[in-house]
Amino acid sequence: MKKEKINRSPLFYVGDKYKLIKEIKTHFPPSINQFIEPFVGGGSVYLNVKAKKYLLNDIDKNVIDIHKFLCSFVEKENEFYDLIFSIIHKYNLSLSYEKDIVPFELKKRFKKTYYAHFNKENFNRLKKDYNQSKEKDIAVLYVLLIYGFNRMLRFNNQGNYNLPVGNIDFNRNVFNALSDYFKLNKTKQAYWYNLDFKTFLKSINFQKNDFIYLDPPYLITLSEYNKLWNEETENELLQTLDILDKENIKFAISNITHYKEKENSLFIDWSSKYNTYQIKSNYISYHDNTIKKINEVLVTNYKSNMTL
């Protein structure tokens, strides 16, 4: 039997479900009309799900802009690589996909961080030029994402991209992720939205066999994208799901119920009326690399055909 390929988002989004999608997907309905994601993030879930149509939303405008930018090059992949590589070459960043230009002495001196040392000065120059430009070039932002720390998107109060250089470059893995993304989006009927989750869900004309997958910010963890999330927004989301349940719309939601010494009692109490499945967590926080007690779950308002 041929092993199922898992496709990874070329945004390499922190906290995405790339390593968990195979497990999570076993609990999804067998037939999906509209696949709906209010918190699409990097998109690793929708890339690995079959549906007739995809409604994909995120409150982070930069994330949606990058997705739209990438999708605009479907069937024009060579133009995309010409554009991205021209930026990389202009700023003399390493491009190991094409050629290894990092000096041996630098590799010998900094065995695990030589990309960061090689690219730091030119990355900072690229970052400065991007932040000072009036029209923000999405192609440049994507390059910053690929070369930035932990491949994240982070901005200060002035709206300036403010991550340091990362210890990686545009390599074969990036190329493969992009190639898969372009190939998959040739056949996926995807629509992109930049709304808060309530406005997004209210805008949908739900149909038979529609399915919502939610991976919201986790209330009790420390990730960058949790800053705008609190008990109020968590409660609003759970109340919204209760309404959708009464309308017989199927949903599945990922969340973390326990993190170190914290407990999300709000979510735990709410989930007791639905079906809960334990998921092997891959949660990572760049704020905290210590060993953590984590309990990640998938909650559905329908009975899964699979049990773990």
N, C-alpha and C positions, 0 to 999 in steps of 0.2 A: 504493500500500500504506500502510495506516494505521500511523503511528509508535507503537511500543510505549511505553506510559506507565510510568515508573518511580516507584514510591510511596516516599515518604520517611517514616521514623519520626518521630513527634511528640516523641520524646525527644532528637532531634538528637544522638545519642550520638557522642562523640569516637572516631574510628577506625572508625565503622560503614562498611558496604560500599555505601552509597547510590550513589556515583558509579561503583562497580565492578561492581555486581550484574549489569548487562546483559552484561558481558564474562564474568564468572564463571559465570553461569547457562548459557552456551552449552556448558559442560562437564558440566552436571548430567544425570542420566539422564532420558530422555524421559517416563517414567511413574514416579510416586512414590506409594507407599502411605502410610507414615508418614514425615513429614519431621521429622528429629530434630536439634535444636541444643543442644549442651551449654553453649555460650557465646553465648546469644542477644543480649545487649546491648540495643541500642535496637530491634532487630527488623526492620531494613530488608531483610534477606534473606528471612525467612519471609513478609513482606508481598508479596514479588514472586515467590513460588514457588507453583505449583499442586500440591496433594497432597490425599489423602483425609483426613488427620489430621495435627496438628502437636503435637509434644512439645517444649516450649521451656523451657530451664533457664538459670539464671545463679546464680553463687554470691553475687552482690550482692543482698541482700534488698530494698534500696530500689528497685532497678531492677525486680525482679519485682513488688513492691508497686504501683509506678506502672502497670505493664502491667495488673495485675488491676483496679486502680482505674479505668483508662480503659475496660477491657472491660466493667466493671459499668454503664457508661453507654451501651452499644450499644442502640439503639432508644430511648434517652432523652437524646439529644444536647442538647436545649434545657435540660434540667436541669443538664447538665454546664457549659454556657456560663454559665448563671445563677450557678452556684456559683463558678466561676473568676473571672468578671467582678466578682462581689460582693467578692471578696478584693482584686482589683486596685483597685477603686474605693475600698474601705475604706482602703487605704494610699496612695491618690492616686498610683499609678504610672501612667506613660504607657501608653496603649492605642491605638496608631496604627491598629489594625484598625477601631476605632470612630470615633476622632477624633484629630486631631493637636493636643495641648495643650501641646507644648513651645514656650516663648516664642521669638519670632524673634531676640531679642537673644542668647539662649543659643545658638541655632543659629549665629549669626554669629560669636560669640566662640569656640565649640568646634565647628568645622565637622564633625569626624569622630567626636567623642565626646560629643555633646550629650545623648544618651539616658543615658549613664552619669552625667553631672553632674546631670541633672534627677532621676533616680531614686535616686541614691546614699543620701540621708538616709532616705527612706522604705523603701528596700530593706533597709537596715541595721536599721530598726525591725521590719520583718517577720521578718528573720532572727533577731533577738533574741527576739521573741515565740515563734517556732517552737522555738528552742533551749531556752527556759525552760518550755515547755509540757510537762506530764506525758504527755499522749497526743498523739503526733505525727500531725498532720493531713496525710494524703497529698495533699490538694488544695493545701495551703499549700506542701508540698515541691515539687509540680509547678510552682507559680508561681515559687518560688525557682529552679528549674531553668531556666525560660524567661527569667528576668531576670538570672540569675547569669553569672559570667565563663565564656565559651566554652560555656555551657549544659552545665556539668559537674555531677557530684555528688561532693562531697569533704567528708570529716568528719575532725575531729581525734580525738585519743586518748580524749577524753571523750564522743565520739559526737555532737558538735555540728557542724552544717553550717557550714563556714568559708570559703566562697568570697566574693570581693568582687563588687560589682555588675558586670554586663556592659554592653556598649554596644549593646543591642538590647532590643526589648520584644515584647509580643504583637501580631504584625503579621499581614498577609494570609497569609504563608508558614506561620505556625504554624496558623492556622485551616484552611488547605488540607490540611496534613499530618494534622491531627486529623480532618477530614471524611473523608479517604481511609481513615484507620485505622478509624474507626467503620464505614464502608461495607464495607470488606474483612472485618472481623471479624464481620459479620452472617452470612457464609457459611463462614468458616474454623472448623473444629473444633479449637480450640487449648486445650492443657492446659499449665499453668504449674508449674514446679518451682524450688525454691530449695535446691539440693544441690551438693556438690562433684561434679566431672565423673565421677569413678569410681563414686560411689554412684548417680548419675543413670543412667549407662549400664548398670550392673548391674541396675537396677530394670526395664529395658525387656523386654517380651516381643516379641522381634523376629519380623517376619513377612516374607513374600515381597514384594520390591520396596520394602523400607524403605531409606531413604537418610539418612546422617548428614553434615551440614555442620558443620565446626569452624573457628572463628575465635578461637583461644586468645590470651591475652596473648603478645606477642612478646618472646622472651628477651633480645634484644640492643638493644631500644629503651627509651625513657624515659617512656612514658605512665604516668599515675596508676594505671591498673588493672594495671600490671606488678609492683606492689610485693610481691604475694604469690606471684609466679612466679619459679622458679629452675631450675637444671639438673635438680634432683631431680624436680620436678613435670613438667618438659618430658619427661624420660625415662619417667616413669610414663605420660604420655599416649601417647607413641610405642609403648610396650610394649602398652598397651591396644588401640591401633589394629592392631597386629600380630595380636593375638588375634581381633579382629573380622574381620580379613581372612581368617583361617583358617576362620572361620564363614561365609564368603561374604557378608558384609554390606558393602554398598558405602558408601564414604566419600570425602569430599573435604575437604582441610584447607588453609587459607590460612596463610602465614607469610612472614616476611622473612628471607632468608638472609644478606644483607649490609646493613649500616647504618653509614654513614661508614667508619670503619676496622675495624669489628667484623665477625666472621663467625660464623654459627651452624653450626659444624662438626657438632654433634650432629644437628641436623635434616638437614643436607646428606647426611651419611653414611647416615642412616636412609632418606631419600627415594630413594636410588639404586636401590632394589628396586621402586619404584613408577613412576608416570607423572607427570612434572613439566611444567607449563605456565607460561610467563612471563605475568605480569599487570602492566599499567601501574599503578604504585602511586599512591595518593593519601594515603599515610601523613602524618599531621600530629602534631607534638608541641608542646604549648604551652611545654615546657621549652626548646626549641631551634628557632628559626626560620631557621637558616642553611641554605644549599643543601647537600643531603646526597646521598651516593651510596647509593641504595636498590635492592635487588633483591627484588621481591615475587613469590611463586609460588603456584600452586595445585597440590597433589599429590593424585592420585586412585589408588585401587587397582583401577581399571578403565580401559579404553581409551575416551577421549573421542571423540565423533563429529566434534569440531571440532579443528582445529590452528591455532595462531596463528603 
